[in-house]
């Protein structure tokens, strides 16, 4: 056997011993909780005879929530093929009487096992129904995660609840900008009137920015986006977001506006740098000499290092 | 009650419930076409809820012949567990069990198995309440079991699914699947199975409309070249289909363009280079030439002078094209909210000689119609 192979085998053996010791410490009821939780972090996922021991801790109402959650977390790999265990995790998620630490771990592990778990695939309808129930529960973390995961599935119920919250702040679970970001997982015409309303009459600057960004799906919002991008009274970030969104709908008009803004003396230099960056990466139109000459002048005149480096990047491309 | 764009969802639900109580299936079927005024300016989400609720009603109100194509379309191409399950339920309202429908149920099973969901038909909207909850796959299996021996042709496929350890089914679903196979895998009394037969809807339009009515409509192709529809198609037999690049259903636009590319190869193989092939976008405000080109290239469509993707210029021009081809598409906020699959064959005189809609077209049938147009 080569030295290299022997060294690697020795390392593997040492790791195995280290893990076995950590597992023993985790399952040792005589140790204090901090030691057991520290051991859990070195235990990886439980196998064979460790599984019933971990399940016993999960089911032990006298164990602390963190210890139970650690035991639950260590069962993650079993979710790939153990249908009964997946069902048990879902039941834990549904049980409002269980500690939130336990339910959060159940949620995170179930969500992580969505890919590659045949057992989870079969129980998907039950899992989705559980997520919908979480929206109406009082725990903000569980609710926020549930909304996020449901929107990744383009869920009609979650979408409706988010829209309800945007249209009536009394029904909102989340800040409007976060709700819009979640809706952006599946933007349909149903959301467009709400986004337009927020863009015109925003509850916050962040919400307006998100609304404008996502109106990139709405061809009829091109005039609003063009007007906002050109408006010197708008915040540079809002102008940039509007110009980029417009590029999705009407690349020609967006290119023209971006160029106007880059060439205008009054435009904020950080905005010019951001617009050049967008043009460099979004726009395949060949560079023209007039713009390049203007940019060379601008590079000499500006103190902004960001703008100088963006000009260098932009002019270096064919 | 007159249904229209301003009908609220609550009013719509009440109307459907009334139709259900009166077993008024014909009224329900009459609103299914995409161009029904009720659907105007409604988003995809709302339309999904509405269509699913109507389709599921046929299970009790009875499935009229006029609704069958809509049901089969959903089974063949739908990807949303709610509407697919609704279509499966609808078949159970059919007066007879039709062997040709079985492959559509198998297709539906394949379409939604990996992303099945908990759904309810007891109330109009999805809620977080478990009452009355079913699953898409369970509804499909219930319909296959209802078909009994008429679905025998798909029993071998279902058995193979059952044998696959990685099939995305839990124990309860596997048990239902096994029971379903037992139900259908018995000799049919009168073996009238004919599952090779295409159910594709081929219309021979009798409308006197000619291409001249839209010949002046200006369009831009995938390379940004401007052309009128008359210049592109005039005096030629043409195959025209429709798509849009942000269609999310892989069984619709993406597949349409891939299948058009396959059709293009067969047309070229027959030496019919003079036949014009075009795909028009439903979404010209969004589909730039660059987007159309990328979409086509990635689906192996070969662009050439006789084969182009086109976006018509302006909303009124789009309306004229929509009227000429009688397109099954609806919009909300300028965004396509629903559409069917559609392909038309134009004759040298500019008349539509055949139209394939809703179900996947049959390549041989399309080529036969092209041949007919060339000789006629």
Interface residues (C-beta under 8 A of the other chain):
Chain A: X83 X118 X119 X121 X122 X123 X124 X125 X126 X128 X129 X132 X133 X135 X136 X153 X156 X157 X159 X160 X188 X189 X190 X191 X192 X193 X217 X218 X219 X220 X249 X251 X284
Chain B: X42 X43 X44 X45 X46 X48 X49 X82 X114 X115 X116 X117 X118 X119 X125 X126 X127 X128 X130 X133 X135 X136 X165 X166 X167 X168 X169 X170 X171 X173 X246 X285 X286 X288 X290 X331 X332 X333 X334 X335 X337
